Amino acid sequence: MPQETPITDGSSEEFPGFPGITAALTEADADRVAADGPWASGGTVHPEAVRFGQTVVTALLARDTAPGELLPVALAERVARVRGLALPGHHRIETDDGHRLSAFSLRQLAPGPHPLVVLPSGWTPYGWGLFPGAYLALALRGYHVLAYTPRGLGVPGLPTTSEGHVDVAGPHDVADGSTVVDFGVERFGPAVIGFMGESYGSGISRLVAAHDERVAAVVALSGWGNLATSLYDHRTRHLAAVKALIGFTGGPVEEKFDEENRRILGDFLDGRNLDAVVRWAERRSPETYLDLTEDHGTPTFCSHTWHESLFPVNQTVDAFDRLRVPKRLNLWIGDHGVPEGAGLLGVAPGAPDPVLDEAYAWLDHHLKGERNGVEEWDEVCSQVMFTYVTEPAPDPVAGRPAGAPRIVEPAVRESRPTWRDVTLRHELLGLTGDGPGGTDGRLVPAEGAGGTTGWRRTFLAGVDTEATAMGEPLRTGQAEWKGDPKIYDTRKIDRRHALAWTTDPLVPADGGPVGRRVRGAPRLRLTVRSTVTTAGLVAHLFDVAGDGTARIITHEPLNAHDLTADQDTTVTWRLQAAAYDIPAGHRLMLVVDSKDPLYGDASVTWTQTGIGSPPAAESFLELPLG
């Protein structure tokens, strides 16, 4: 391949290139990345996605290399167009405390002023190198682009790595965001400034906007509204998410975090000083600063997934519902970062992409003043699980065998004026002690039903069952997004270690194909007792077909502490919100067990947990319906 001479915009430093970028990408490479998605097993970014992003960045920055020598035809043409419109640059932006942040820019060549979009990267060892599709799309829409890796993230030696310690969206990250804005103002003289971020970059974008009135609009993809309840809710630590994040910074904990943050993370992992952990996380939560956001009137666009394994959907919905600025919330099938992943990489240039097309339209309306329909949008738009139509794929792609499902009609989307309009009514279902066959209880209409009080059932705690929130964080939701949701066999759920309740086959009131339209956050009340002073409870709702196979609708754990052994305590909690159509003839199943790989639990192995329904504290499931 020819020698690469880096482009300079007069303020950038020489781009050293990525190690291992020696072969051109092909159409087959792009197809594999698009088919398989961004996530590999173990919560890591797929190596082919990393290579793809880094190769596109190389094609942008290498002036003496034609894009066609590195990229498939359509993508090469897109990069060539951008190189004709904007000048790329690689920068090191110095923070107030002397650390250098790696940054990438595209400066519009046409006379301005032009709007600027700043993009803090997600929490990955590869920094801003994973989002070239967004940079190309924004440049083609007339924006200056300035992307950067937040402090501390990155593999040593990569040009996308930033110096310093990871501050976990703390005050240093907020100050760094304003420093990057200063840099952008000096270099580009923009007409107006917006922020757009995915995952970690999403949270940082909202926090910077709350503290810096120069930010005129925000797009927040797969982020958090409340970091405290993302990490610790219903007295339950979200251990798998935090462990994955700690291991995904690009280096060991001792090098990547300062002493204070190491102590906080250690306390969280060990279950110590959790009140202090919550206070630490609240300082890093956009919800804490809604008053500042409202003072600035910052238009805020959020995009999230129903089965989010890192930042559960309820905390995003709650913070969004409280926000009083122009706002939009899109909710999608899948898990963290999956709906936007391919578009951020740029694997299908020019193809329709409602996830990102609507994000860009938000910026166009609020930064460029375009009347593009955004002004008429409802506040909330929900994709309904799993209403897409699929057919077997004729050929194997990216390790997926021939015959694997592929989507031929997209899932239904529903718009509502506000989040509170998503739920139209509630159905209250009582829990009974026994059902047909004496194994599972029943879910029955609470009013006028017999057998919903005066019973108690028990299970042995501390052993996980087939009733899990997901098969593998990120990957299970990635398959959902591709049309292949996890199928559970409810007959394999070990009733020694779980309890289950099931409705009769659902009959729609209107005679249509849908038995129940679940819309919103279900609420569960149980009266529990344990043979010890703690109990872990994980509630799951399943859509069960006639053959006993099921798909998960939603779930949520709760840990009960300070119990009196062998005495009743009543607990009530919300499950994660969902938009799900249960087909007519299917049954709704509630399963409660004591463990899940995602969470830290309070169960003690082989102790007994009982669930009952005394007359004064009847157990029930409140189902939100649309």
Buried (B, 14 or more C-beta within 10 A) or exposed (E): EEEBEBBBBEEBBEBEBBEEBEEBBEEEBBBBBBBBBBBBEEBBBBEBBBBBBBBBBBBBBBBEBBBBEBBBEBBBBBBBBBBEBBBBBBBBBEBEEEBBBBBBBBBBEEEBEBBBBBBBBBBBBBBBBBBBBBBBBBBBBBBBBBBBBBBBBBBEEBBBBBBBBBBBBBEBBBBBBBBBBEBBEEBBEBBBBBBBBBBBBBBBBBBBBBBBEBBBBBBBBBBBBBBBBBBBBBBBBBBBBBBBBBBBBBBEBEEBBBEEBBBBBBBBBEEEBBEEBBEBBBBBBBBBBBEBBBEBEBBBBBBBBBBBBBBBBBBBBBBBBEBEBBBBBBBBBBBBBBBBBBBBBBBBBEEEBBBBEBBBBBBBBBBBEBEEEBEEBEBBBBBBBBBBEBEEBEEEBBEBEEEBBBBEEBBEBBEBEEBEBBBEEEBBBBBBBEBEEEEBBBBBEBEEBEBBBEBEBBBBBBBBBBBBBBBBBBBBBBBBBBBBBBEBEBEEBBBEBBBBBBBEBBEBEEEEEBBBBBBBBBBBBBBBBBBBBBBBBBBBBBBBBEEBBBBBBBBBBBBBEEBEEEEBBBBEBBBBBBBBBBBBEBBBBBBBBBBBEBBBBBBBEEBBBBBBBBEEBBBBBBBBEB
